[in-house]
Each structure stands twice: as structure tokens, then as C-alpha cells.
Amino acid sequence: MYKFKGKEYPCCASLTMGVIGGKWKTVILFHLMDGTLRYNELRKEMPTVTERTLSLQLKTLEEDGIIKRKVYTSKPPLKVEYSLTDFGKTLIPIIKSIADWGVFVVDEYSTKTA
């Protein structure tokens, strides 16, 4: 049994998927690999995600220590930025591999139309 952030996982793969699994977490991490983004910039990168889902996924990733949220309150409007933590950056090779596999599948196994 593996434990992380108060949750138990039956194997190391389930722990990994518990942290980055789901439809949107990996997509969020993919977009944050290259640097800090504001909330609205993330929304533009993922136009089909609902605001509620994006907010919940960002909160979960923050609670797990994968991303950090920085709020600027010095002047209106409120500005919120998201970036990978050092811990979150350890996921970059995994996220890159997932993305590369997706490109491979499209290139090699998708129906080609001419």
C-alpha cells in the first residue's frame, strides 16, 4: 500500500494516476510545462473544459503540491497565476511521454483522409 497526502493507493501506478489522472489534470500540466499561465490563459488553451471543472482540478493539483497559485492583489482586477512547483516539474518527463504517445497514435494509427 502506498500513501500520499492522506490517501492510500494499492500500487505505485494507481498513485500516479490518482495525482495526474482524469480528463483535465494532465492537460493542465501539459500547458504549464512551458511556464506560468493566468487562469484565463489556461481557459483559452482548453476551450471545452467548464470553469467549474478547471477550478476544481486546479485546486486539487494545488492541494497535492503539483502546482502553485499566486494571487496579485496590489491593484484591481485581481490577477491569479498558476505554475508548476519543483515537485510538479518532476512530472514533466511523464507528461512529455504522454503527449509524444498521443502524437505517435495520430501519426501511425489514425484514419488518414486525403
Secondary structure, 3 states (H helix, E strand, C coil): CEEECCEEECCHHHHHHHHHCCCCHHHHHHHHCCCCEEHHHHHHHCCCCCHHHHHHHHHHHHHCCCEEEEEECCCCCCEEEEEECHHHHCCHHHHHHHHHHHHHHHHHHCCCCC
